[in-house]
Amino acid sequence: MIKKCLFPVAGYGTRFLPATKAMPKEMLPVVNKPLVQYGVEEAIEAGLNDIGMVTGRGKRAIADHFDVMYELEDQISGTSKEEYLTGIREVMGEASFSFTRQVEMRGLGDAILNGRRLIGDEPFGVVLSDDLCIADGEGVMAQMVKLYKQFRCSIVAIQEVPEDQLHKFGVIAGEKIKDGLYQITDMVEKPTAEEAPSNLAIIGRYILTPDIFDIIEDTPPGKNGEVQITDALMTQAKNGCVLAYKFKGKRFDCGSVEGFVDATNYVFNNIYNA
């Protein structure tokens, strides 16, 4: 019913300069695996095996990562080092990959709109690789796919954040349907603490219905001259229903150096060495 997942990966990663001057931020490794691979594995676990990437200039390493590298594989074939490729080979075997470019950086809404040619007229997931989500059981996207099968509408993942961090997020207000699930009544992009309608912030996991594309096309640029997905989702919420889901699991902001270090330490101590 829902098989596609979109990865907007065209951003510059300026908070990690100079490391990201020539390397995509999505290829930064958390221990021994790049951020984007964690996201793809989460999508595959949720049954989203058709992966679409919205890339930009200087992002060819992402496509190369999900492809065969004959010289390397021939060099390590038959050695103990070959086992290091087991995980990425499984990913490549279970998913198909398609790519398109966002020519100009005009915000997340515009990036998602650029993915329309890869998605078509069907519901789809969206994963932002900057947000590394780790769950004890089902991954966040798998949790959200279950909800989509029940409610058949757009869903955003949310978490509670401290008041002094609200200005970094889109923040929602909503009517509680049950524990951890809200029907959205308001959304504000990157509000001040005084403007924020709650402490529930949207993080980088979405399930969107295909009508979102037409809504984005009609959405004027918002803050910083960018087309905000929160503005489009607010229109969708007013005309129908958008749910906010307080997911089960941990989320690390790997778009920041501090969050990236926290994620690396957590994965090394709790997963890599487990």
N, C-alpha and C positions, 0 to 999 in steps of 0.2 A: 504493500500500500504506500509506503514511503521508503524510497530506496536511494535518494540522492542527498549529498551533503556538499555544501559550498564552503570553500576556504578562502576568505579574502586575505591575500598574502602579498599585497603590493606596497605596503608601507615601508618607510625608509629606516625605521628603528633608530632614530636619532639619539635616543637616550643611551644607546650602547656604542656610540662613536668613541674611538675610531674602529672598534671591532667590526661594526656593520658597514664600514665604508665600501668594502668589496664583497662582503658575505651577507646573505639575507639573514635578518634577525630570526626568522623561523627555523634557520639551520643551527642556531646556537644549541650546543649539546647540554642537556641535563644529565649529567654523568656520561653515559656513552650513547645517547640517543637524541636526535634533534627534536626540538619542540614540536615541529609539524608532524613528526611520526607519532608522537603521543596522541595528538588530536585525531589523526587518521585511524589509529588503532581503536580509539574510543568510538568513532563513527562506525567502523566495521563491526564492533561488538553490538552496536544497536541495529545492525542489519542494513546500514547505509553503505553499500558497496560501490556505488557509482560516485566517485569523488571528482568534484570540479574545483579548479584552482583559478582564482582571479589574481594574476601576477602583474608585475611591472618590469621596468628595465633593471638589469642586474640580478634577476631572480632565476637564472637558468639552473643554478645548483639544486633548486627544489625539484625540478623535473628530472634532473640527472639522478637525484637520490632515489627516486622511485622507478629507476630503469636499471638494466643490466650494465655492469662495467666489466667488459670482457677481459681487459688486461689484468685488472686486479684479481678477478675471480680465477683466471688461469694461473696467476702467480701463487695463490694460496691454496689452490685445489689439492686435496689430499692431505693437507696439513691440519694441525690443531686449530689454526686461526680461522679455518673455514666456518667453524661453529658460530663465530661472531656475526655472520651474515644470516643466520637462521631466521631471526625476527623479521628483518626487512624482506627476505624472500617470501615469508608467509604473507606479509602485507601485500606484496606485489601479486601473489597468486590469488588472493581473495578479493582484490579491488581492481577496478578500472579507473584510469585517470584521464582527465581532459583539462585543457588549459586555455585561458583567454587573457587578454591584457586590459588593465585599466590604464589608459593613456595619461590621464591627469588625475592627481590625488584630490578628490572632491568630497571625501568623507565616506563613512561606512555605507550609508544608504546608496550612494553612487556606485560603490564597489559591488554591492549586492545586485544592483540593477545591471551592471556589466555582466553578471553571471547568468542573466536571463537566457542567453543563447545556449548555455550548457544545461539549464534546468528544464526549460519548456514550461508546459502548463500542468504542473503537478506540485504537491507539497514537498518541502525539502528542509533539511537541517542546515544550520550555519554554525561553524566552529571558528572561534578566534584563537589562533595558536598561542597568543600571548598569555591567555588564561589556561594554565595547566590545572586540570581537575582530576583529582584522584579519589576514588571511592573504595570503600571496603568490599562492597558487593557489586551490584550493577553500576556501570558508568553513568555519568550524568545524561548523556544523550539517550541511552537505553531507558532511563527513567522517564525522560520526556516523550519518547516515542510511545510508551505505554499510555501516557496521558493523552497524546494526540489521538490514538485509536479510540479513546473513550469520548473525547470532546470535539474532535475534528475542527480545531481552530488554531490560530497562531499562539505560540507559547514562548515566553522568555524565562530564562533562569535568573533567580534573584538570590541575594544573601543580605544579611544585616551587616552594615558597615558603620564604623565610628563617625560621629558628626563631622569631625575635621577632615574626613576623607570623601564626603558626599560630593564635593565639587569635581571629582574625577569621573563620575558615573552619570548614567541616566537613572533617575529615581522615580519610583512608582507610588501611587496610592491605589487602593483597591478594596473591594468588598470580599470578605473572607468566605470562601465556599466550604472549605474544610481545613484542617491543620496543614499549613504549608502551601495552600493553593488559594489564589486570589483572582477575582475578575477585575481587570484594570479599569479604573475610572479617571486616572490622571497620570501624566508622565512629564517630567521636567529634565532636560538635558543639562548636566553639569551645573546644578543649582548651588547657590550659597546655602549655608546651614539654615538661614532664615527662610529661603525660598523652597527648601526641600519639603515635599508633602509627607515624607516618612523617612525611615532609615533603611528602606529596602531598595537596594541598588541592583541594576541589571548587570549581569556578567556575560562573558562571551559565549553563550550557548543559546540558540534560537531554533524553533521550528516555525516555519512560515508557510502560509497558504499562498498559492500563485497570484492571487489578486493583489498582493503586496507590490508587484512590479508596476502595475498601472498607478497605484497610489504614490509610489516613489517618483514616478515621472511627473506627477502633478504637485509634488512637494517642493516648495521653494527652499533655497539654502537658508540654514539657520545660523547657529553660532559659528564664528570663524569662517563664514562663507561656505560651509560644508553642508551637504545634504545629509541630514541626520535620520537614521533609521528610527529613532524614538519618535520623531515628528510623524513619520509615515505610520508607525504602529499606533499612535494616538488617534489618527484619522480612522484607522481600521477598528480600533476599540469603540469609537463613537458610533460607527456604522454597523457594528456587529459585536464581536467578542474577541478579546485577547486575554489570555491567562498568564499569570506570573506564578512560577513554581519555585519554592524554596527547596533547593536540591539537597540531597544527602551526599556528603563528601567534603573534601578539602579543596580549596581553590588558591592557587598561587599566582600573583601578578608578575609574570615573567617579562612584562614590558618594562619593569623597573629593576635596577641592579639589586636592590635589597630583596625583592621578591624572588628574583632568579637565584640568588644565593640560598635563600630559605628553601626553595624547591629542590635545589641540588643536594643540600644537606639532608632533606627529608627523604628523597628518593635513594640516596646512597645508604642511609642508615636503616630504612624500613623496607626497601624493595630490592635494590641491587645486592645488598648483603644478606637478604633474608634467606 
